[in-house]
Amino acid sequence: MSRARQNDPVLIAGAGIAGLCTAIGLLRAGVPVRVMEQAGELREVGAAVSLAPNATRALDSLGVGAALRAAANHPLRAAMKHYRSGVELSSYAMGPEMEQRWGKPYLQILRADLHTVLTQALRELDPEALVLGARVLGLEDEGGQVRLNTTAGIVSGRCVVGADGVRSAVREALHGDGAPSFTGYVAWRGVVPMNTLRFQGLDPDSAVYLGPRKSMLRYRVRGREALNVVAFARVERWADEGWSLPADPAEMRAVFGGWHEEADDVFEGLMRAGAFKWGLFGRQELACWQRGRVSLIGDAAHPMLPFLGQGAAMAIEDGVLMARALAEVDEVEQALACYERVRHERACNTVRRSDAHGLRILQEYAVDGPGNMPVPRDDFAEFDYDVATLALPL
């Protein structure tokens, strides 16, 4: 690669989790980047994310481990509970047991807090790397450079990494596969102040309530100050305008009425705090992500339903591996191909497992009796993965 090409930045479309992790990894390796974010201000949507040991391990490799642990919760135990009786159907230890088994902790954190940790790390490495108000309008890949046309102007670089989410403009430019499709799931989510709840001694601190074609997940964030809540239901179609909108309390009460008093308290707290209703959208699996000097990561490449707790982890792993490939492989197209060879099977397999787990918990496990169920043996299949040290097929 010529000196001029070496000085060209990697262009990253999107400053979400995947894009920021890619940028941090590249800057730590001495590779210049420009992160083009369509929003005029950074305001991460969504409530919270789970970070299994594979995600924590990957974030540690980016040098953000201390800040991450200071901002996150360390759950001690998780359980599945019957929606009507509140009886525990199954449970497993987290906390020290998981850290001893996998070498890294399982953490839970507000998405906004994780985003703050990553943004601060990026700006400490390069205060000029992030460009806001830069929505992607188009791209060109010719003459040894890639040009990204955005609402903030045209920028040139050695390659483009599309990290711009499930409604990716970069994906559309590469593959033209249209808009994402509704998956049949609706989610209601938000963050509830703990001091607004009647039942504040929630045990365990992380739990899923299972009902017929419905479930509700709740876990603590920001110490003992707040509770992340997300409830799911299977529906036939998404009729509302847009994919996220303020929730209607009357609709929530109609959908989730008759649950155990502890769960009902959480729902009422969520409605007081202001819930959002989300239609969950997905895409067909792509056989390949790369075209020339352009590739995709995160939800732009492989959007994932949230039933396995691995959505953020896959975005983080993508970013760490993409940065490694671009820093360690001299020729750009070969680097992107190397990334895809390593990454495609793992990411797509995890998407399929999340789909299957969603069907299990909203159909197979949705019994109306007191019930009892084992924890599926493959629920922790991703935890051993170490994206920061695996060998790259150079």
C-alpha positions as CSV (number, residue, x, y, z in Angstrom):
1,M,0.0,0.0,0.0
2,S,1.4,3.4,-0.9
3,R,2.1,6.1,1.7
4,A,-0.9,8.1,0.5
5,R,-3.2,5.1,0.8
6,Q,-1.8,4.4,4.3
7,N,-2.8,7.9,5.4
8,D,-6.3,7.5,4.0
9,P,-8.9,7.0,6.7
10,V,-11.2,4.1,7.1
11,L,-14.7,5.5,6.7
12,I,-17.3,4.1,9.1
13,A,-21.0,4.9,8.5
14,G,-22.7,4.9,11.9
15,A,-21.7,5.7,15.4
16,G,-23.6,2.9,17.2
17,I,-21.9,0.1,19.1
18,A,-20.4,-1.7,16.1
19,G,-19.1,1.5,14.5
20,L,-17.5,2.9,17.7
21,C,-15.8,-0.4,18.5
22,T,-14.4,-0.6,15.0
23,A,-13.1,3.0,15.2
24,I,-11.5,2.5,18.7
25,G,-9.8,-0.7,17.6
26,L,-8.4,1.0,14.5
27,L,-7.2,4.1,16.2
28,R,-5.4,2.0,18.9
29,A,-3.6,0.3,16.0
30,G,-2.6,3.6,14.5
31,V,-5.1,3.5,11.6
32,P,-6.9,6.8,10.9
33,V,-10.7,6.8,10.8
34,R,-13.7,9.0,10.1
35,V,-17.0,8.0,11.7
36,M,-19.9,9.5,9.8
37,E,-23.0,9.6,12.0
38,Q,-26.4,10.8,10.6
39,A,-27.7,12.1,13.9
40,G,-27.0,15.8,14.7
41,E,-26.4,14.8,18.4
42,L,-25.4,11.5,20.0
43,R,-28.5,10.2,21.7
44,E,-28.5,6.4,21.9
45,V,-32.0,4.9,21.8
46,G,-33.1,1.7,23.5
47,A,-33.0,0.8,27.1
48,A,-30.2,-1.5,28.2
49,V,-28.0,-4.3,26.9
50,S,-26.6,-7.5,28.4
51,L,-22.8,-8.1,28.0
52,A,-22.0,-11.8,28.3
53,P,-18.3,-12.8,28.9
54,N,-17.5,-12.9,25.2
55,A,-18.6,-9.2,24.9
56,T,-16.8,-8.1,28.1
57,R,-13.7,-9.9,26.8
58,A,-13.9,-8.0,23.5
59,L,-14.4,-4.7,25.2
60,D,-11.5,-5.3,27.5
61,S,-9.3,-5.6,24.4
62,L,-10.3,-2.1,23.4
63,G,-9.0,-0.7,26.7
64,V,-12.5,0.3,28.1
65,G,-12.8,-2.4,30.8
66,A,-12.4,-0.2,33.8
67,A,-15.0,2.4,32.6
68,L,-17.3,-0.4,31.5
69,R,-17.3,-2.1,34.9
70,A,-17.8,1.2,36.7
71,A,-21.0,2.0,34.7
72,A,-22.5,-1.6,34.6
73,N,-24.4,-3.8,36.9
74,H,-23.0,-7.3,37.9
75,P,-26.0,-9.6,38.3
76,L,-25.7,-12.4,40.7
77,R,-28.5,-14.8,39.6
78,A,-31.1,-15.1,36.8
79,A,-34.4,-16.9,36.8
80,M,-37.4,-17.7,34.6
81,K,-40.7,-17.1,36.4
82,H,-44.3,-18.1,35.7
83,Y,-46.2,-15.0,34.6
84,R,-49.3,-15.6,36.7
85,S,-47.9,-17.4,39.9
86,G,-44.5,-15.8,40.0
87,V,-43.0,-19.3,40.7
88,E,-39.4,-19.8,39.5
89,L,-39.4,-22.3,36.6
90,S,-35.6,-22.4,36.4
91,S,-32.6,-20.4,37.5
92,Y,-28.8,-20.2,37.2
93,A,-25.9,-18.4,39.0
94,M,-24.2,-15.5,37.3
95,G,-21.8,-13.2,39.2
96,P,-18.6,-14.8,40.5
97,E,-19.6,-18.3,39.2
98,M,-19.8,-17.0,35.6
99,E,-16.6,-15.0,35.9
100,Q,-14.7,-18.0,37.3
101,R,-16.0,-20.3,34.5
102,W,-15.4,-17.9,31.6
103,G,-12.7,-15.6,32.9
104,K,-14.8,-12.4,32.4
105,P,-18.0,-11.1,34.1
106,Y,-21.5,-11.0,32.8
107,L,-22.6,-7.3,32.9
108,Q,-25.8,-5.4,32.3
109,I,-25.7,-1.7,31.4
110,L,-27.9,1.0,30.0
111,R,-27.2,1.4,26.3
112,A,-26.7,5.1,26.7
113,D,-24.1,4.4,29.4
114,L,-22.2,2.0,27.1
115,H,-22.4,4.5,24.3
116,T,-20.9,7.1,26.5
117,V,-18.0,4.9,27.5
118,L,-17.3,4.1,23.9
119,T,-17.7,7.7,22.7
120,Q,-15.3,9.1,25.3
121,A,-12.7,6.4,24.4
122,L,-13.0,7.4,20.8
123,R,-12.6,11.1,21.5
124,E,-9.6,10.6,23.7
125,L,-7.9,8.8,20.8
126,D,-8.9,11.3,18.1
127,P,-11.2,14.3,19.0
128,E,-11.9,14.8,15.2
129,A,-12.8,11.3,14.3
130,L,-16.6,11.6,14.8
131,V,-18.6,13.7,12.3
132,L,-22.2,14.3,13.2
133,G,-25.1,15.3,10.9
134,A,-23.6,13.1,8.2
135,R,-26.3,10.9,6.7
136,V,-25.2,8.6,3.9
137,L,-26.6,9.6,0.5
138,G,-24.4,7.4,-1.7
139,L,-21.0,5.9,-2.2
140,E,-18.5,5.3,-5.0
141,D,-15.7,2.7,-5.1
142,E,-13.3,3.4,-7.9
143,G,-9.8,4.7,-8.6
144,G,-8.1,3.3,-5.5
145,Q,-10.4,5.1,-3.1
146,V,-13.9,5.0,-1.8
147,R,-16.0,8.2,-1.7
148,L,-18.9,8.5,0.8
149,N,-21.4,11.2,-0.1
150,T,-23.1,12.5,3.1
151,T,-25.2,15.4,4.2
152,A,-22.0,16.8,5.8
153,G,-20.1,16.6,2.5
154,I,-18.1,14.0,0.5
155,V,-15.3,12.2,2.2
156,S,-12.7,9.8,0.7
157,G,-11.0,6.9,2.3
158,R,-9.4,3.5,1.9
159,C,-12.6,1.6,2.5
160,V,-16.2,2.0,3.9
161,V,-17.5,0.0,6.8
162,G,-21.3,0.1,6.9
163,A,-22.3,0.1,10.6
164,D,-25.6,2.1,10.0
165,G,-28.1,-0.4,11.5
166,V,-31.0,-2.5,10.2
167,R,-32.1,0.3,7.9
168,S,-28.6,0.6,6.4
169,A,-28.0,3.0,3.5
170,V,-24.7,1.3,2.8
171,R,-26.4,-2.1,2.6
172,E,-28.9,-0.8,0.2
173,A,-26.2,0.7,-2.0
174,L,-24.3,-2.6,-2.0
175,H,-27.1,-5.2,-2.2
176,G,-30.4,-3.3,-2.9
177,D,-32.5,-5.7,-0.9
178,G,-35.0,-3.2,0.2
179,A,-36.5,-2.4,3.6
180,P,-36.4,-4.7,6.5
181,S,-39.5,-6.8,7.3
182,F,-41.6,-7.2,10.4
183,T,-40.7,-10.4,12.4
184,G,-44.0,-10.9,14.2
185,Y,-42.7,-9.6,17.5
186,V,-43.6,-6.3,19.3
187,A,-41.6,-5.0,22.3
188,W,-42.5,-2.5,25.0
189,R,-39.4,-1.2,26.7
190,G,-38.1,1.5,29.1
191,V,-36.3,2.3,32.3
192,V,-38.1,2.4,35.6
193,P,-36.8,4.2,38.7
194,M,-36.7,1.7,41.5
195,N,-38.1,4.1,44.1
196,T,-41.4,4.2,42.1
197,L,-42.1,0.4,42.6
198,R,-44.0,-1.2,45.4
199,F,-41.8,-4.3,45.2
200,Q,-38.2,-3.0,45.4
201,G,-36.5,-6.1,46.8
202,L,-36.7,-8.0,43.5
203,D,-35.2,-11.5,43.6
204,P,-33.3,-12.4,41.6
205,D,-32.0,-9.1,40.2
206,S,-32.5,-10.5,36.6
207,A,-35.6,-12.4,35.6
208,V,-37.8,-13.3,32.7
209,Y,-41.6,-13.8,33.2
210,L,-43.1,-16.3,30.7
211,G,-46.7,-16.2,29.6
212,P,-48.7,-17.5,26.5
213,R,-47.0,-15.9,23.5
214,K,-45.7,-13.2,25.8
215,S,-42.7,-12.5,28.1
216,M,-41.2,-9.8,30.2
217,L,-37.5,-9.3,31.0
218,R,-36.4,-7.1,33.8
219,Y,-32.9,-6.4,35.3
220,R,-31.2,-3.7,37.4
221,V,-29.1,-1.0,35.9
222,R,-27.2,2.0,37.4
223,G,-26.7,0.2,40.7
224,R,-30.0,-0.2,42.5
225,E,-31.4,3.0,41.1
226,A,-33.2,1.8,38.0
227,L,-34.8,-1.3,36.3
228,N,-34.5,-2.0,32.6
229,V,-37.8,-3.6,31.4
230,V,-38.7,-5.1,28.0
231,A,-41.8,-7.0,27.3
232,F,-42.5,-9.1,24.2
233,A,-45.6,-10.4,22.4
234,R,-46.2,-12.2,19.2
235,V,-48.7,-10.5,16.9
236,E,-49.9,-11.1,13.3
237,R,-48.8,-7.8,11.9
238,W,-47.4,-4.3,12.6
239,A,-50.0,-1.8,11.7
240,D,-48.6,1.3,13.4
241,E,-46.7,4.1,11.5
242,G,-43.0,3.9,12.1
243,W,-41.1,1.2,14.1
244,S,-40.9,2.9,17.5
245,L,-43.6,5.1,19.1
246,P,-44.8,6.0,22.6
247,A,-46.7,3.1,24.2
248,D,-50.4,3.3,24.9
249,P,-51.0,2.3,28.6
250,A,-54.5,1.0,27.9
251,E,-53.0,-1.3,25.2
252,M,-50.3,-2.5,27.6
253,R,-52.8,-3.3,30.3
254,A,-54.9,-5.2,27.8
255,V,-52.0,-7.3,26.5
256,F,-50.4,-8.0,29.9
257,G,-53.3,-8.0,32.3
258,G,-53.7,-10.7,35.0
259,W,-49.9,-11.2,35.6
260,H,-48.4,-11.8,39.0
261,E,-48.5,-8.8,41.3
262,E,-44.7,-8.3,41.2
263,A,-44.8,-8.3,37.3
264,D,-47.9,-6.1,37.3
265,D,-46.0,-3.6,39.5
266,V,-43.2,-3.5,37.0
267,F,-45.6,-2.9,34.1
268,E,-47.3,0.0,36.0
269,G,-43.9,1.5,36.8
270,L,-43.0,1.2,33.1
271,M,-46.2,3.0,32.0
272,R,-45.5,5.8,34.6
273,A,-41.9,6.2,33.4
274,G,-43.0,6.3,29.7
275,A,-42.6,3.1,27.7
276,F,-41.9,2.9,24.0
277,K,-43.5,0.3,21.7
278,W,-41.1,-1.2,19.1
279,G,-41.9,-3.4,16.1
280,L,-39.0,-5.8,15.7
281,F,-37.7,-5.9,12.2
282,G,-35.2,-8.2,10.5
283,R,-33.7,-9.2,7.2
284,Q,-32.9,-12.3,5.1
285,E,-29.4,-13.6,5.7
286,L,-26.9,-12.3,3.1
287,A,-24.6,-14.8,1.5
288,C,-21.8,-12.2,1.5
289,W,-21.4,-8.8,3.0
290,Q,-18.4,-7.4,1.1
291,R,-18.4,-5.7,-2.3
292,G,-14.9,-4.4,-3.3
293,R,-13.7,-2.0,-0.6
294,V,-17.1,-1.8,1.2
295,S,-18.4,-4.2,3.8
296,L,-21.0,-4.4,6.5
297,I,-21.0,-5.0,10.3
298,G,-23.5,-5.2,13.1
299,D,-27.2,-4.9,12.3
300,A,-26.4,-3.7,8.8
301,A,-25.0,-7.1,8.1
302,H,-27.0,-9.5,10.4
303,P,-29.8,-7.9,12.4
304,M,-30.6,-10.1,15.4
305,L,-33.7,-10.6,17.6
306,P,-33.0,-9.9,21.3
307,F,-33.9,-13.3,22.7
308,L,-30.3,-14.6,23.3
309,G,-28.8,-11.5,24.9
310,Q,-26.1,-11.4,22.2
311,G,-27.1,-8.5,20.0
312,A,-24.7,-6.0,21.5
313,A,-22.1,-8.7,21.8
314,M,-22.2,-9.5,18.1
315,A,-21.8,-5.8,17.2
316,I,-18.8,-5.5,19.6
317,E,-17.2,-8.7,18.3
318,D,-17.7,-7.4,14.7
319,G,-16.0,-4.1,15.5
320,V,-13.0,-5.7,17.2
321,L,-12.5,-8.2,14.4
322,M,-13.0,-5.6,11.6
323,A,-10.4,-3.4,13.2
324,R,-7.9,-6.2,13.6
325,A,-8.4,-7.3,10.0
326,L,-7.9,-3.8,8.6
327,A,-4.9,-3.2,10.8
328,E,-3.2,-6.5,10.2
329,V,-3.8,-7.2,6.5
330,D,-2.1,-4.8,4.2
331,E,-4.4,-5.0,1.2
332,V,-7.9,-3.5,1.9
333,E,-10.0,-5.9,-0.1
334,Q,-8.2,-8.9,1.3
335,A,-8.7,-7.5,4.8
336,L,-12.4,-7.2,4.3
337,A,-12.5,-10.7,2.9
338,C,-10.5,-12.0,5.8
339,Y,-13.0,-10.4,8.2
340,E,-16.0,-12.0,6.4
341,R,-14.4,-15.5,6.3
342,V,-13.9,-15.4,10.1
343,R,-17.1,-13.7,11.0
344,H,-19.9,-14.8,8.7
345,E,-20.6,-18.2,10.1
346,R,-20.4,-17.2,13.8
347,A,-22.7,-14.1,13.4
348,C,-25.3,-15.8,11.2
349,N,-25.4,-18.9,13.4
350,T,-26.0,-16.7,16.5
351,V,-28.8,-14.9,14.7
352,R,-30.4,-18.3,13.9
353,R,-30.0,-19.4,17.5
354,S,-31.6,-16.2,18.8
355,D,-34.6,-16.8,16.4
356,A,-35.0,-20.3,17.7
357,H,-34.7,-19.2,21.4
358,G,-37.4,-16.6,20.8
359,L,-39.7,-19.3,19.5
360,R,-38.9,-21.5,22.5
361,I,-39.7,-18.9,25.2
362,L,-42.8,-17.4,23.5
363,Q,-44.3,-20.7,22.3
364,E,-42.8,-23.9,23.7
365,Y,-42.3,-22.5,27.2
366,A,-45.5,-20.5,27.3
367,V,-47.5,-23.0,29.5
368,D,-50.3,-21.8,31.6
369,G,-49.7,-24.3,34.5
370,P,-47.0,-23.9,37.2
371,G,-44.6,-25.8,35.0
372,N,-40.9,-26.5,35.3
373,M,-38.2,-26.3,32.7
374,P,-34.4,-26.8,32.4
375,V,-32.1,-24.1,31.2
376,P,-31.2,-25.1,27.6
377,R,-27.7,-26.5,27.6
378,D,-26.6,-24.3,24.6
379,D,-27.7,-21.0,26.1
380,F,-24.1,-20.2,27.0
381,A,-22.5,-21.4,23.7
382,E,-21.2,-18.0,22.8
383,F,-19.4,-17.2,26.0
384,D,-16.0,-18.9,25.3
385,Y,-15.3,-16.9,22.2
386,D,-12.3,-14.6,22.2
387,V,-12.4,-12.3,19.1
388,A,-9.3,-10.4,20.2
389,T,-6.9,-13.3,20.1
390,L,-8.3,-15.8,17.5
391,A,-6.0,-16.4,14.5
392,L,-6.7,-14.5,11.3
393,P,-6.4,-16.5,8.0
394,L,-4.0,-13.9,6.5
